[in-house]
Amino acid sequence: MRSASLLSTGKKQPLCSLVVNRHHGPQSPMAFAKSVNQSFDAKELLTDPEIISPHQSSINCLAVDRANGRFLLAGSADGTVSIWDLTKWGSEHHIRQGTNNNTLARKSAFHPIARSIKVTAPRNYDIPGGHSSSVAHVQWYPVDSGAFLSSASDGTLLFWDTNQMQPVLRVNPFDDDAGGGGIAHLQTGGDHSLIASGSWNDDAIKLVDIRSGAHSHELSGHRDGISALQWSPNMPVVLASGSKDGTVRLWDIRKSGSRACITVCNREVTAVSSFKPNRPYKADYSHLRESKPKGTSSSLTKIKKRKRASASLAPNNYQHLQSEYILSHSIGHVSALQFFPNGHYLASIGGIDGDLCLWDLRTSGCPQRQIVKFVAPGGTRASTGRLRKAPMAITTGPLYYNNSSSSSSSSQEGTRTATSIWVAKNHNILGFGMEGGSPQQVLKGHLNMITCIETWEPGRRLVTGSRDGMILCWGKPSAMGNPMPVLDKDADNW
């Protein structure tokens, strides 16, 4: 296993540029070796906080509220949802204060402060008191922690009031979706309060307005069921989707139908096969749209054809992508999607072998697949193949270091940005750097297959759930200290 090396503080080039320059010759092998920065943010299993799980079944999904990083949501295969308060107000020591059991209470142990109930299958149009089947996805309302969203394997979406721990809205985007494993992602921004929902058995993505519960419009283009959805972190109108047809698509939700598709990630287009030094970048990814008007031998005919093509193909019309048969992964469905925090890259896992791919979204015409391979111990692929949902998370943040040379007594302190990709492989978590290769760290602690990975922003920590029913935290307590928010009183901030 390679150790994390922290190199000099010179200007850092993107990895894709280094690979392309080395392939085409401008950069020598030794200069390339010195330029590749393998900075990595290592982690370890934490005993503080210790999250006590009441679930005997698998933990299918996790979510930490982005407003203040205080509350943790967990959805289980037993059909219930639990909430933890990860501040001192939710600790075992505080809850048992003044009772006879306070002497044995631990400040680092946290029990759920609320838990939903499992109900029988509800009738049509009724708002149930909970889910009747396995919970597949949970997510906090982005603005505050007063509400959250959950979806179950029967395709039902529930919008909850956290204070009452009761659903206030029920949506069934897909009729008769038993076993469809409905997935949902919530996005708010401007006037949009939309739930992007997809089903394993339906090839359309449906957008639901949470203010009314009605469908606003659909996004069509996939040839098979939807297996993964992810909103762009810096553009609220851009959505990424993965399907059973093996493709990854980007959508502009300001349009509907097939015209909303911006581009399709093509596995044949790599940073080497289509070298383009100039990369005009737009935040809404409109630079990824390709327009190729055809011409003829006659110059007059060329002008007419060009005018006709520009007249028939509007600047924001993406319908031409419908006729293209492109694969993002060779065989099998896309099991995971994750944007990088800056929105410049997209990571996807797919295929029957669980291959991990990186897509550069800054290139013009089509996203370029980075020619780096991620290999698990034993020479296998990064993730476990044939999983319906592959756990993956990306952490990016400053990495503190002290750079000293043996030939000089002086040392230089500073920071670098470390980007780490965390992928679950059976009951272990593999940590990769952007340069690919073997994992730079393997986290061990779970007793069964890991089902979900969630990032916890304070201290760039990780929270993981598994089929063993446990919830574990990973981070660096010695360097970052206690990342939990310190509150003067037990009160909400909205």
C-alpha positions in Angstrom: 0.0 0.0 0.0 1.3 3.4 -0.9 1.8 6.0 1.8 0.4 9.5 1.4 3.2 11.8 0.1 3.0 15.5 0.6 5.0 17.3 -2.0 6.2 20.8 -2.6 4.0 23.9 -2.7 4.6 24.8 -6.4 1.8 25.5 -8.8 -0.3 22.3 -9.2 -1.5 21.3 -12.6 -4.7 19.1 -13.0 -3.9 15.4 -13.3 -5.7 15.2 -16.7 -3.4 17.9 -18.1 -0.3 16.1 -16.8 -1.4 12.8 -18.4 -2.2 14.4 -21.8 1.1 16.4 -21.8 3.1 13.2 -21.0 1.3 11.2 -23.7 1.9 13.9 -26.4 5.5 14.5 -25.4 5.7 18.0 -23.9 6.5 16.6 -20.5 9.4 14.3 -19.7 8.9 11.1 -17.7 10.9 12.5 -14.7 9.0 15.8 -14.8 5.7 13.9 -14.9 6.8 11.8 -11.9 7.6 14.9 -9.9 4.4 16.7 -10.8 2.0 14.0 -9.8 0.8 14.9 -6.4 -0.4 11.9 -4.4 -1.8 14.0 -1.4 -4.3 11.9 0.5 -6.4 12.6 3.6 -6.1 9.4 5.7 -8.8 8.4 8.2 -9.3 6.0 11.1 -12.2 4.5 13.0 -13.5 6.8 15.6 -14.9 5.9 19.1 -16.2 9.5 19.6 -19.0 9.7 18.5 -20.2 6.2 19.1 -23.6 5.8 17.3 -25.8 3.2 19.0 -28.1 1.7 16.3 -31.5 0.2 17.3 -31.8 -1.5 13.9 -31.3 -5.2 13.6 -31.7 -5.2 9.9 -29.4 -3.6 7.2 -28.8 0.2 7.3 -29.7 1.1 3.7 -29.1 4.9 3.6 -27.6 7.8 5.7 -27.9 11.6 5.6 -26.3 14.3 7.6 -28.0 17.7 7.6 -26.1 20.3 5.6 -27.4 23.3 7.6 -25.2 22.7 10.7 -24.0 19.1 10.6 -25.9 18.3 13.8 -28.5 15.6 12.9 -28.1 12.2 11.3 -30.8 10.3 9.4 -30.7 6.5 8.9 -33.1 4.4 6.8 -33.3 0.7 7.5 -34.5 -2.5 5.7 -37.0 -2.9 8.6 -39.0 0.0 7.1 -38.2 2.6 9.8 -36.2 5.9 9.9 -34.1 7.0 12.9 -32.7 10.4 13.9 -29.6 11.1 16.0 -28.5 14.4 17.6 -24.7 14.4 17.3 -24.1 17.3 19.7 -23.8 17.1 23.5 -27.6 17.5 23.8 -28.1 14.1 22.2 -25.4 12.2 24.1 -26.2 9.4 26.4 -24.7 11.4 29.3 -27.0 14.4 28.8 -30.2 12.4 28.2 -29.7 10.4 31.3 -28.7 13.4 33.4 -30.6 13.4 36.8 -31.5 9.7 36.6 -30.0 6.7 38.5 -28.3 5.5 35.3 -26.3 8.6 34.9 -23.1 7.2 36.5 -22.7 4.7 33.7 -23.7 7.1 30.9 -21.0 8.0 28.3 -20.5 11.4 26.7 -19.4 9.8 23.5 -22.4 7.5 23.1 -25.5 8.6 21.1 -28.9 6.9 21.0 -31.7 7.9 18.5 -33.8 10.8 19.6 -36.7 9.8 17.3 -37.7 6.8 15.3 -40.6 6.2 12.9 -42.9 3.2 12.9 -43.6 0.6 10.2 -47.1 0.5 8.9 -49.2 -1.8 6.8 -49.6 -1.0 3.1 -51.6 2.2 3.0 -54.6 2.8 0.8 -54.4 5.0 -2.3 -54.1 8.8 -1.6 -53.8 8.3 2.2 -50.8 9.8 4.0 -49.5 6.9 6.1 -47.7 7.2 9.5 -44.5 5.6 8.0 -43.2 3.2 5.4 -44.5 -0.3 4.8 -41.4 -1.6 3.1 -37.6 -1.2 3.2 -36.4 2.4 3.2 -34.2 3.0 0.2 -33.2 6.7 0.4 -33.3 9.5 3.0 -32.3 13.1 2.6 -32.6 16.3 4.7 -34.4 19.4 3.4 -31.4 21.5 2.3 -32.5 24.7 4.0 -33.0 23.4 7.6 -33.5 20.2 9.5 -37.2 20.8 10.1 -38.1 18.4 7.3 -36.7 15.5 5.4 -37.5 13.2 2.5 -37.5 9.4 2.4 -38.4 6.8 -0.3 -39.1 3.1 0.0 -38.6 0.0 -2.2 -42.3 0.1 -3.1 -41.8 3.5 -4.9 -43.5 5.7 -2.2 -42.0 9.1 -1.4 -42.7 10.7 1.9 -42.0 14.2 3.0 -41.7 14.4 6.9 -42.2 17.0 9.6 -39.1 16.4 11.8 -40.6 17.9 15.0 -43.7 15.6 14.8 -41.9 12.7 13.2 -44.9 12.4 10.9 -45.2 12.4 7.1 -47.1 15.5 5.7 -46.9 14.6 2.0 -47.1 11.3 0.1 -46.1 11.0 -3.6 -46.3 8.0 -5.9 -44.5 9.1 -9.1 -44.6 5.6 -10.5 -47.8 3.6 -10.5 -47.6 -0.1 -9.6 -43.9 0.1 -8.8 -43.7 -2.9 -6.4 -40.1 -3.8 -6.0 -39.0 -0.9 -8.2 -36.8 0.6 -5.6 -37.8 4.2 -6.1 -35.0 6.7 -5.6 -35.3 10.4 -5.0 -33.0 13.4 -4.7 -34.2 16.7 -3.4 -33.0 20.1 -4.7 -34.0 23.6 -3.8 -32.8 26.8 -5.3 -34.5 30.0 -6.4 -38.1 29.1 -7.1 -37.4 25.4 -7.5 -38.4 22.9 -4.9 -38.2 19.7 -6.9 -37.8 16.1 -6.2 -36.0 14.1 -8.9 -37.4 10.6 -8.8 -36.5 7.5 -10.8 -37.6 3.9 -10.8 -35.7 0.7 -11.6 -38.7 -0.3 -13.8 -39.2 3.0 -15.7 -36.9 4.8 -18.1 -38.3 8.3 -17.4 -37.1 10.7 -14.7 -40.0 12.5 -13.0 -39.7 15.9 -11.3 -42.2 16.5 -8.5 -42.9 19.9 -6.9 -42.9 19.4 -3.1 -45.1 22.4 -2.6 -48.1 20.8 -4.4 -47.1 17.1 -4.8 -47.8 17.3 -8.5 -45.5 16.2 -11.3 -44.0 19.2 -13.1 -42.4 17.4 -16.1 -40.4 14.3 -17.2 -36.9 13.8 -18.6 -36.8 11.1 -21.3 -33.8 9.6 -23.0 -32.7 6.5 -21.2 -33.6 3.1 -22.8 -34.1 1.3 -19.5 -34.8 1.9 -15.8 -33.1 4.6 -13.7 -30.5 3.3 -11.3 -28.8 6.5 -10.0 -29.5 10.3 -9.7 -27.4 13.1 -8.5 -27.8 16.9 -8.6 -25.0 19.3 -9.5 -23.5 20.9 -6.4 -23.2 24.4 -7.9 -25.9 24.5 -10.6 -29.4 23.8 -9.3 -30.9 23.2 -12.8 -28.4 20.4 -13.8 -29.1 16.7 -12.9 -27.0 13.7 -13.6 -28.6 10.3 -14.1 -27.4 6.7 -14.5 -29.5 3.9 -16.0 -29.7 0.1 -16.6 -28.8 0.8 -20.2 -25.2 1.6 -19.1 -25.3 5.4 -19.8 -24.6 8.5 -17.7 -26.5 11.6 -18.9 -26.6 15.2 -17.8 -29.9 17.1 -17.9 -31.0 20.7 -17.9 -34.3 20.6 -16.1 -35.4 24.0 -17.5 -36.5 21.8 -20.5 -38.6 18.7 -20.6 -38.5 15.4 -22.5 -35.5 14.4 -24.7 -34.6 18.1 -25.3 -33.4 18.4 -21.7 -30.5 16.0 -22.3 -27.2 18.0 -22.4 -24.8 15.2 -23.1 -24.1 11.5 -22.7 -20.8 10.3 -21.2 -19.0 8.2 -23.8 -16.5 5.7 -22.6 -14.7 5.8 -25.9 -13.9 9.5 -25.5 -10.8 9.8 -23.3 -8.4 12.6 -22.5 -5.9 11.1 -24.9 -8.2 10.2 -27.8 -9.6 13.7 -28.0 -6.9 16.2 -27.0 -8.3 19.7 -26.8 -6.0 22.2 -25.0 -8.7 25.0 -25.0 -11.5 24.1 -22.6 -14.2 26.7 -22.5 -16.2 26.0 -19.3 -19.8 27.1 -18.4 -21.4 26.5 -15.1 -24.6 25.0 -16.7 -22.5 22.6 -18.8 -23.9 24.0 -22.0 -20.3 23.8 -23.5 -20.8 20.0 -23.5 -23.4 20.1 -26.3 -22.2 19.1 -29.7 -23.6 20.6 -32.9 -22.2 19.3 -36.2 -23.9 20.7 -39.2 -23.2 18.7 -42.3 -22.0 20.3 -45.6 -21.6 19.4 -49.3 -19.0 20.0 -51.9 -20.6 23.2 -53.2 -19.8 26.3 -51.2 -23.3 27.7 -51.9 -24.9 24.4 -50.8 -22.7 24.5 -47.6 -24.0 27.9 -46.7 -27.6 26.8 -47.3 -27.0 23.6 -45.3 -25.4 25.6 -42.5 -28.3 28.0 -42.3 -30.9 25.2 -42.5 -29.1 23.3 -39.7 -28.9 26.4 -37.5 -32.6 27.1 -38.1 -33.7 23.5 -37.4 -31.4 23.0 -34.4 -32.1 25.6 -31.7 -29.1 26.5 -29.5 -30.7 24.7 -26.5 -32.1 21.8 -28.4 -30.5 18.5 -27.2 -32.9 16.1 -29.1 -30.0 15.0 -31.4 -28.6 13.0 -28.6 -31.6 10.7 -28.7 -30.5 8.9 -31.8 -26.9 8.2 -30.6 -26.2 4.9 -29.1 -23.4 5.5 -26.5 -22.2 3.5 -23.6 -20.7 5.0 -20.4 -20.0 1.6 -18.9 -19.5 -1.6 -20.9 -22.0 -4.0 -19.6 -24.5 -3.5 -16.8 -26.2 -0.6 -15.0 -24.7 2.5 -13.4 -24.8 1.9 -9.7 -23.4 5.2 -8.3 -22.9 8.8 -9.3 -21.1 11.6 -7.4 -20.1 15.1 -8.4 -16.9 16.6 -7.1 -17.6 19.6 -4.9 -16.4 22.1 -7.5 -18.6 20.5 -10.2 -15.6 20.0 -12.6 -15.6 16.2 -12.4 -18.2 13.4 -12.1 -17.4 9.9 -10.8 -19.5 6.9 -11.8 -19.5 3.2 -10.9 -21.1 0.7 -13.3 -20.9 -2.5 -15.2 -21.0 -6.0 -13.9 -17.4 -5.7 -12.7 -17.9 -2.5 -10.7 -15.6 -0.2 -12.7 -14.9 3.3 -11.3 -14.7 6.1 -14.0 -13.8 9.8 -13.7 -15.4 12.2 -16.2 -13.9 15.7 -16.9 -16.9 18.0 -17.4 -14.8 21.0 -18.4 -14.1 19.8 -21.9 -16.1 21.0 -24.9 -18.3 18.7 -26.9 -18.3 15.7 -24.7 -17.1 14.7 -21.2 -13.7 13.0 -21.3 -13.1 9.8 -19.4 -9.8 10.0 -17.5 -7.3 7.3 -18.4 -6.7 6.2 -14.8 -7.7 2.8 -13.4 -8.7 2.2 -9.8 -7.7 -1.3 -8.7 -8.7 -3.0 -5.4 -6.4 -5.3 -3.5 -6.1 -8.6 -5.5 -6.2 -6.8 -8.8 -10.0 -6.6 -9.0 -12.1 -3.6 -9.8 -12.7 -0.8 -7.3 -16.2 -1.7 -6.4 -18.3 -4.9 -6.0 -20.0 -5.7 -9.3 -23.7 -6.4 -9.8 -24.8 -4.2 -6.9 -28.0 -2.2 -7.4 -26.5 0.7 -5.4 -22.7 1.0 -4.9 -21.7 3.2 -1.9 -19.3 6.0 -2.8 -18.3 9.4 -1.4 -15.8 12.2 -2.2 -14.0 14.4 0.3 -12.1 17.5 -0.7 -10.4 19.9 1.7 -7.2 21.5 3.0 -4.4 19.1 4.0 -1.9 20.4 6.5 1.7 19.3 6.1 5.3 20.1 7.1 7.7 19.8 4.1 11.3 19.4 5.2 14.4 18.2 3.3 17.2 16.0 4.7 19.8 18.3 3.1 18.4 21.4 4.7 17.4 22.1 8.3 14.7 24.5 7.3 11.1 23.3 7.0 8.1 24.8 5.3 4.5 24.5 6.5 1.4 25.1 4.5 -1.7 23.4 3.0 -2.6 21.5 -0.1 -6.0 20.4 -1.4 -6.5 16.7 -0.9 -9.3 15.0 -3.0 -10.1 11.5 -1.9 -12.6 9.0 -3.4 -14.1 6.5 -1.0 -15.7 3.3 -2.4 -17.1 0.4 -0.5 -15.8 -3.1 -1.4 -17.7 -5.8 0.5 -17.1 -5.0 4.2 -14.1 -2.6 3.7 -13.8 1.0 2.5 -11.2 1.7 -0.1 -9.7 5.2 -0.3 -8.3 6.3 -3.7 -6.5 9.4 -4.8 -7.4 11.1 -8.1 -4.3 9.5 -9.7 -5.9 6.1 -9.5 -4.0 2.9 -9.0 -4.2 0.9 -5.8 -6.1 2.3 -2.7 -4.0 4.4 -0.5 -5.9 3.3 2.6 -8.3 0.5 3.5 -10.7 1.1 6.3 -11.8 -2.0 8.2 -14.5 -2.2 11.0 -17.8 -3.5 9.6 -18.7 -7.2 9.9 -20.9 -7.4 6.8 -21.2 -5.7 3.4 -21.3 -1.9 3.5 -24.4 -0.4 2.0 -24.0 3.4 2.3 -21.3 6.1 2.8 -22.1 9.7 3.8 -19.8 12.7 4.2 -19.8 14.7 7.4 -18.4 18.1 6.5 -16.9 19.3 9.9 -13.5 17.6 9.7 -14.3 15.8 6.4 -15.4 12.8 8.3 -17.3 9.7 6.9 -20.3 7.9 8.3 -21.0 4.4 7.0 -23.8 1.9 7.4 -23.8 -1.8 6.7 -25.9 -5.0 6.6 -24.6 -5.7 10.1 -26.9 -2.9 11.4 -24.0 -0.8 12.7 -23.2 2.9 12.0 -19.5 3.8 12.2 -17.6 7.1 12.0 -14.2 7.7 10.4 -11.9 10.7 10.6 -8.8 12.2 12.2 -9.6 13.1 15.8 -6.0 14.0 16.8 -5.5 16.5 13.9 -9.0 18.0 13.7 -10.2 17.8 17.2 -13.9 17.3 18.0 -15.8 18.4 14.9 -19.3 18.3 16.4 -20.9 21.7 16.7 -20.8 23.3 20.1 -24.2 24.9 21.0 -24.9 27.0 24.1 -28.5 25.7 24.3 -30.6 23.0 22.8 -32.5 25.0 20.1 -33.0 24.8 16.4 -31.5 27.5 14.1 -34.5 28.2 11.8 
